Structures are given as C-alpha cells and as structure tokens.
Amino acid sequence: QVQFVESGGGLVQPGGSLRLACITSGISFSIYDMNWYRQAPGLQRELVATITRSLSTNYADSVKGRFTISRDNAKNTVYLQMNSLKPEDTAVYYCNAKIWGYDRWGQGTQVTVSS
C-alpha cells in the first residue's frame, strides 16, 4: 500500500524556519522524482519544489533562495527546509509523486506564518 505521511508543519513568525518531512512507504522510493506542493485557502494547489531521482532540483520562483528540497533514500523520506518564511507561505503543504502513472498525495501538513 502506497503511503505518504507529511510532518513538521506549525505556526511560525515571519522570518522563521520550518523543516517538513514526508515519509513514504510501499514504493521503491529512490527511483521516483518527488515533489512538494502547497495550497492556500481559495487558491489552486501549486508546485513548490521538485527533486529528481538523480538529485536535480527545481523551485518555484516565489521560494527560490529560501526553500531547499532534499531526500534521504535510505529513509524513504523527502524534506523541505523552509527559511525566511513569509505570511504568503501560509498553506497546507503536500508531498507528491507520480507512481505507476497516478499522482499520489499525502494528507498534508499546515504551515502558518504569522506574528
């Protein structure tokens, strides 16, 4: 059974940092590109960062220089280090991968940036 479980969200002040983690199971993690998406209230889900199986990374313009995606294949886990957080980063964050042609999602973790 494929499962993605995100953790690490919370309430943080502007300028603060959080590290999200997504632990996966039921897949051969190392062969898949992994993504972090986010969805703010009333807005569409947007792609935040991608890390390929060859460790190439790509970021949305809005988070470049502030967020870092990484992976630990031994732990079947993908991370999102978020620094210099802004109120506009407030959203539910989801990890994602396309497995056997289907998008798979975790349940999401809430990130709230507020003073």
Backbone as a chain_set.jsonl record, in Angstrom:
{"seq": "QVQFVESGGGLVQPGGSLRLACITSGISFSIYDMNWYRQAPGLQRELVATITRSLSTNYADSVKGRFTISRDNAKNTVYLQMNSLKPEDTAVYYCNAKIWGYDRWGQGTQVTVSS", "coords": {"N": [[0.847, -1.184, 0.0], [0.63, 2.143, -0.946], [1.861, 4.897, 0.774], [2.069, 8.231, 1.886], [3.319, 10.333, 4.31], [3.192, 13.359, 5.75], [4.953, 15.691, 7.868], [5.901, 18.164, 10.367], [4.892, 20.71, 10.038], [3.492, 23.854, 11.268], [3.003, 26.737, 13.427], [4.678, 29.71, 12.782], [6.721, 32.602, 13.164], [7.041, 35.445, 10.924], [9.99, 35.377, 8.952], [11.009, 33.197, 10.214], [11.859, 29.631, 10.434], [11.097, 26.367, 9.155], [11.125, 22.798, 8.954], [9.961, 20.477, 6.831], [8.925, 17.076, 6.55], [8.458, 14.125, 4.634], [7.505, 10.971, 4.876], [7.674, 8.001, 3.106], [6.061, 4.968, 2.034], [5.708, 1.66, 0.671], [6.606, 2.013, -1.887], [9.278, 1.97, -4.329], [11.279, 4.035, -3.39], [13.631, 5.409, -4.251], [13.647, 5.559, -7.015], [11.91, 7.422, -7.928], [10.913, 10.72, -8.927], [10.359, 13.36, -6.673], [7.98, 15.602, -5.236], [7.077, 18.722, -3.697], [4.092, 20.318, -2.985], [1.86, 23.102, -2.447], [-1.113, 24.484, -0.969], [-3.03, 27.241, -0.598], [-5.788, 28.789, 1.164], [-8.6, 29.114, -0.918], [-7.106, 29.17, -3.22], [-5.43, 27.646, -6.056], [-3.735, 24.468, -5.958], [-0.224, 24.553, -5.875], [2.938, 23.89, -7.407], [5.824, 23.625, -5.536], [8.492, 22.692, -5.151], [10.822, 20.392, -6.624], [12.567, 17.311, -6.586], [14.638, 15.263, -8.378], [15.241, 11.764, -9.185], [17.856, 11.655, -9.723], [18.864, 13.636, -8.208], [18.634, 16.251, -9.085], [17.312, 19.529, -8.706], [14.442, 21.738, -8.554], [12.702, 24.815, -8.32], [9.835, 26.816, -7.435], [9.522, 30.197, -8.46], [8.804, 31.881, -6.396], [9.872, 30.833, -4.086], [12.54, 30.415, -4.403], [15.877, 30.401, -3.293], [15.128, 30.518, -0.661], [13.868, 28.157, 0.141], [14.743, 24.693, 0.433], [14.877, 21.6, -1.091], [15.322, 18.177, -0.325], [16.459, 14.736, -0.17], [16.432, 11.53, 1.414], [17.316, 8.558, 0.585], [17.763, 6.2, 1.944], [16.065, 6.39, 4.062], [13.641, 6.629, 2.877], [12.497, 9.152, 2.561], [11.519, 12.515, 1.937], [12.451, 15.921, 2.181], [11.661, 19.332, 3.09], [13.222, 22.172, 3.58], [12.518, 25.208, 4.95], [13.207, 28.512, 4.955], [13.409, 31.951, 6.093], [10.658, 32.587, 6.187], [7.512, 33.8, 4.963], [4.388, 35.566, 5.376], [2.828, 34.96, 3.138], [3.561, 32.406, 2.545], [1.939, 30.777, 3.935], [0.012, 27.9, 4.033], [-1.366, 24.652, 3.216], [0.869, 22.052, 3.005], [1.919, 19.577, 0.749], [3.334, 16.397, -0.01], [4.243, 14.695, -3.012], [4.147, 12.328, -5.679], [4.382, 10.802, -8.883], [3.228, 7.746, -9.336], [3.4, 4.778, -10.976], [2.003, 6.036, -13.039], [-0.012, 7.435, -11.76], [-0.947, 10.192, -9.743], [0.127, 10.512, -6.464], [-0.616, 11.409, -3.138], [0.099, 12.867, 0.059], [-1.489, 13.49, 3.281], [-1.12, 16.056, 3.932], [0.371, 18.926, 5.582], [-0.083, 21.587, 7.794], [1.14, 24.841, 7.397], [1.621, 27.836, 8.966], [2.3, 31.179, 8.804], [2.756, 33.796, 10.775], [2.6, 36.751, 12.782]], "CA": [[0.0, 0.0, 0.0], [1.416, 3.368, -1.049], [1.516, 5.911, 1.767], [2.929, 9.391, 2.098], [2.931, 10.963, 5.571], [3.934, 14.607, 5.988], [5.035, 16.205, 9.239], [6.803, 19.293, 10.539], [4.233, 21.993, 9.932], [3.182, 24.539, 12.519], [2.897, 28.195, 13.427], [5.993, 30.32, 12.883], [6.715, 34.031, 12.883], [7.748, 35.83, 9.696], [11.436, 35.28, 9.073], [11.379, 31.944, 10.858], [12.164, 28.455, 9.623], [10.491, 25.07, 9.438], [11.579, 21.694, 8.111], [8.93, 19.478, 6.595], [9.367, 15.748, 6.147], [7.436, 13.233, 4.07], [7.962, 9.574, 4.911], [6.906, 7.201, 2.158], [6.119, 3.515, 2.147], [5.003, 0.963, -0.394], [7.181, 2.316, -3.197], [10.74, 1.968, -4.453], [11.405, 5.486, -3.276], [14.797, 6.01, -4.904], [13.524, 5.665, -8.473], [10.889, 8.399, -8.276], [11.015, 12.142, -8.649], [9.461, 13.734, -5.579], [7.553, 16.994, -5.293], [6.303, 19.387, -2.65], [3.091, 21.275, -3.424], [1.141, 23.775, -1.363], [-2.408, 25.044, -1.331], [-3.556, 28.242, 0.329], [-7.247, 28.876, 1.063], [-9.147, 29.809, -2.077], [-6.183, 29.161, -4.349], [-5.109, 26.331, -6.601], [-2.518, 23.835, -5.478], [0.895, 24.956, -6.715], [4.187, 23.159, -7.237], [6.812, 24.422, -4.813], [9.85, 22.194, -5.369], [10.98, 19.036, -7.14], [13.885, 16.691, -6.588], [14.584, 14.073, -9.219], [15.955, 10.613, -8.637], [19.281, 11.94, -9.895], [19.141, 14.71, -7.261], [18.419, 17.591, -9.627], [16.232, 20.219, -8.004], [13.809, 22.864, -9.225], [11.892, 25.55, -7.36], [9.0, 27.924, -7.854], [10.225, 31.478, -8.312], [8.428, 32.521, -5.138], [10.593, 30.255, -2.947], [13.96, 30.263, -4.728], [16.791, 31.049, -2.358], [14.611, 30.408, 0.71], [13.494, 26.774, 0.407], [15.637, 23.664, -0.085], [14.331, 20.246, -1.086], [16.356, 17.147, -0.264], [15.9, 13.406, 0.023], [17.259, 10.501, 2.019], [16.773, 7.328, 0.023], [17.836, 5.142, 2.955], [14.915, 6.563, 4.958], [12.433, 6.797, 2.054], [11.961, 10.422, 3.043], [11.85, 13.761, 1.257], [12.391, 17.041, 3.109], [11.603, 20.691, 2.576], [13.716, 23.16, 4.53], [11.925, 26.499, 4.6], [13.807, 29.615, 5.712], [12.915, 33.307, 5.78], [9.24, 32.403, 5.857], [6.685, 34.983, 4.795], [2.957, 35.249, 5.549], [2.271, 34.376, 1.911], [3.893, 30.977, 2.502], [0.911, 30.061, 4.681], [-0.688, 26.96, 3.165], [-1.172, 23.238, 3.506], [1.946, 21.532, 2.168], [1.723, 18.165, 0.403], [4.308, 15.746, -0.877], [3.597, 14.109, -4.192], [4.924, 11.658, -6.719], [3.588, 10.059, -9.847], [3.582, 6.342, -9.142], [2.699, 3.95, -11.961], [1.138, 6.885, -13.833], [-1.028, 8.092, -10.941], [-0.484, 11.104, -8.711], [-0.087, 10.086, -5.081], [-0.524, 12.548, -2.229], [-0.081, 12.691, 1.487], [-2.643, 14.181, 3.853], [-0.764, 17.466, 4.057], [0.728, 19.494, 6.879], [-0.397, 23.016, 7.769], [2.167, 25.828, 7.743], [1.045, 29.162, 9.169], [3.329, 32.19, 9.087], [2.014, 34.933, 11.313], [3.119, 37.336, 14.023]], "C": [[0.891, 1.246, 0.0], [0.925, 4.368, -0.007], [2.562, 7.006, 1.788], [2.432, 10.08, 3.373], [3.817, 12.165, 5.814], [3.92, 14.968, 7.463], [5.919, 17.44, 9.24], [6.167, 20.661, 10.406], [3.981, 22.619, 11.293], [3.043, 26.022, 12.309], [4.283, 28.783, 13.646], [5.867, 31.806, 12.554], [7.393, 34.326, 11.556], [9.25, 35.886, 9.929], [11.922, 33.988, 9.686], [11.592, 30.81, 9.874], [11.345, 27.255, 10.092], [11.116, 24.046, 8.508], [10.466, 20.666, 8.029], [9.579, 18.161, 6.184], [8.183, 14.972, 5.584], [8.032, 11.838, 4.025], [7.054, 8.755, 3.997], [7.052, 5.719, 2.473], [5.355, 2.901, 0.984], [5.513, 1.247, -1.789], [8.696, 2.125, -3.162], [11.169, 3.423, -4.543], [12.498, 6.069, -4.176], [14.616, 6.214, -6.404], [12.546, 6.75, -8.906], [11.335, 9.83, -8.014], [9.978, 12.488, -7.59], [9.194, 15.234, -5.61], [6.954, 17.445, -3.959], [5.375, 20.386, -3.339], [2.551, 22.007, -2.196], [-0.171, 24.329, -1.908], [-2.866, 25.971, -0.228], [-5.071, 28.322, 0.144], [-7.687, 29.682, -0.149], [-8.264, 29.816, -3.307], [-5.943, 27.744, -4.837], [-3.832, 25.789, -5.964], [-1.381, 24.187, -6.43], [2.14, 24.14, -6.379], [5.231, 24.084, -6.624], [8.237, 23.991, -5.165], [9.809, 20.75, -5.844], [12.413, 18.573, -6.933], [13.778, 15.395, -7.378], [15.339, 12.925, -8.562], [17.463, 10.771, -8.799], [19.731, 13.167, -9.093], [19.152, 16.101, -7.877], [17.232, 18.22, -8.908], [15.698, 21.38, -8.836], [12.837, 23.495, -8.241], [10.984, 26.55, -8.051], [9.76, 29.22, -7.6], [9.988, 32.096, -6.94], [9.218, 31.995, -3.937], [12.08, 30.083, -3.205], [14.825, 31.054, -3.758], [16.35, 30.964, -0.912], [14.321, 28.956, 1.097], [14.524, 25.834, -0.212], [14.976, 22.301, 0.032], [15.497, 19.262, -1.065], [15.679, 15.802, -0.047], [16.927, 12.508, 0.679], [16.687, 9.168, 1.569], [16.815, 6.172, 1.027], [16.641, 5.194, 3.904], [13.6, 6.731, 4.203], [11.715, 8.109, 2.37], [12.442, 11.587, 2.177], [11.59, 14.909, 2.234], [12.188, 18.348, 2.361], [12.03, 21.619, 3.71], [13.239, 24.524, 4.074], [12.494, 27.564, 5.531], [13.196, 30.945, 5.28], [11.442, 33.272, 5.387], [8.482, 33.716, 5.864], [5.218, 34.603, 5.032], [2.343, 34.598, 4.308], [2.686, 32.919, 1.701], [2.87, 30.133, 3.263], [0.076, 29.199, 3.741], [-0.62, 25.576, 3.8], [-0.157, 22.716, 2.497], [1.788, 20.029, 2.0], [2.951, 17.618, -0.317], [3.566, 14.919, -1.915], [4.626, 13.376, -5.032], [3.949, 10.98, -7.664], [4.084, 8.617, -9.822], [2.734, 5.513, -10.092], [1.666, 4.767, -12.743], [0.09, 7.648, -13.054], [-0.356, 9.011, -9.916], [-0.862, 10.555, -7.341], [0.212, 11.265, -4.164], [-0.551, 12.08, -0.785], [-1.288, 13.481, 1.958], [-2.381, 15.669, 4.037], [-0.4, 17.852, 5.474], [0.58, 21.014, 6.787], [0.819, 23.838, 8.195], [1.49, 27.192, 7.827], [2.152, 30.127, 9.578], [2.617, 33.469, 9.505], [2.696, 35.439, 12.564], [2.005, 37.429, 15.066]], "O": [[1.786, 1.384, 0.834], [-0.27, 4.65, 0.086], [3.765, 6.752, 1.718], [1.242, 10.375, 3.491], [5.018, 12.037, 6.05], [3.007, 14.605, 8.205], [6.598, 17.735, 8.257], [6.829, 21.673, 10.635], [4.221, 22.004, 12.333], [2.973, 26.51, 11.181], [4.984, 28.402, 14.584], [5.014, 32.209, 11.765], [8.231, 33.546, 11.103], [9.721, 36.373, 10.957], [13.121, 33.709, 9.681], [11.52, 30.99, 8.658], [10.96, 27.151, 11.257], [11.578, 24.378, 7.416], [10.08, 20.063, 9.03], [10.638, 18.139, 5.557], [7.045, 15.154, 6.017], [8.94, 11.557, 3.243], [5.829, 8.81, 4.103], [8.025, 5.282, 3.088], [4.478, 3.53, 0.392], [4.933, 0.785, -2.772], [9.31, 2.122, -2.095], [11.389, 3.962, -5.628], [12.298, 7.115, -4.794], [15.368, 6.978, -7.008], [12.364, 6.984, -10.101], [12.025, 10.123, -7.038], [8.86, 11.973, -7.607], [10.066, 16.028, -5.962], [6.402, 16.646, -3.203], [5.808, 21.19, -4.164], [2.761, 21.583, -1.06], [-0.325, 24.6, -3.099], [-3.066, 25.56, 0.915], [-5.585, 27.962, -0.916], [-7.208, 30.792, -0.378], [-8.624, 30.401, -4.328], [-6.213, 26.772, -4.133], [-2.975, 26.541, -5.499], [-1.547, 24.129, -7.648], [2.363, 23.755, -5.231], [5.486, 25.179, -7.125], [9.09, 24.833, -5.445], [8.896, 19.991, -5.516], [13.355, 19.35, -7.085], [12.941, 14.541, -7.088], [15.985, 13.092, -7.528], [18.247, 10.115, -8.113], [20.84, 13.669, -9.279], [19.634, 17.043, -7.248], [16.273, 17.537, -8.548], [16.389, 21.929, -9.694], [12.223, 22.803, -7.429], [11.313, 27.069, -9.117], [10.538, 29.325, -6.652], [10.869, 32.757, -6.389], [9.237, 32.634, -2.885], [12.812, 29.649, -2.316], [14.547, 32.212, -3.447], [17.122, 31.304, -0.016], [14.508, 28.571, 2.251], [15.108, 26.139, -1.252], [14.564, 21.892, 1.117], [16.525, 19.486, -1.705], [14.48, 15.733, 0.224], [18.133, 12.697, 0.522], [15.684, 8.703, 2.111], [15.987, 5.264, 0.959], [16.25, 4.179, 4.48], [12.556, 6.95, 4.819], [10.487, 8.162, 2.437], [13.595, 11.639, 1.749], [10.637, 14.874, 3.011], [12.495, 18.465, 1.175], [11.292, 21.823, 4.673], [13.518, 24.949, 2.953], [12.287, 27.52, 6.744], [12.552, 31.041, 4.236], [11.038, 33.857, 4.382], [8.764, 34.618, 6.653], [4.854, 33.435, 4.9], [1.435, 33.775, 4.425], [2.207, 32.27, 0.771], [2.936, 28.904, 3.233], [-0.497, 29.699, 2.773], [0.086, 25.358, 4.785], [-0.305, 22.911, 1.291], [1.557, 19.3, 2.964], [3.542, 18.309, -1.146], [2.424, 14.506, -1.716], [5.799, 13.745, -5.089], [2.831, 10.631, -7.284], [5.206, 8.317, -10.231], [1.505, 5.539, -10.027], [0.59, 4.266, -13.072], [-0.64, 8.447, -13.641], [0.657, 8.661, -9.31], [-2.009, 10.184, -7.093], [1.161, 12.017, -4.382], [-1.137, 11.05, -0.451], [-2.017, 14.067, 1.157], [-3.305, 16.448, 4.269], [-0.803, 17.202, 6.439], [1.049, 21.644, 5.838], [1.443, 23.563, 9.219], [0.863, 27.643, 6.869], [2.846, 29.913, 10.571], [1.965, 34.131, 8.698], [3.294, 34.67, 13.316], [2.241, 37.895, 16.181]]}, "num_chains": 1, "name": "protein.A"}
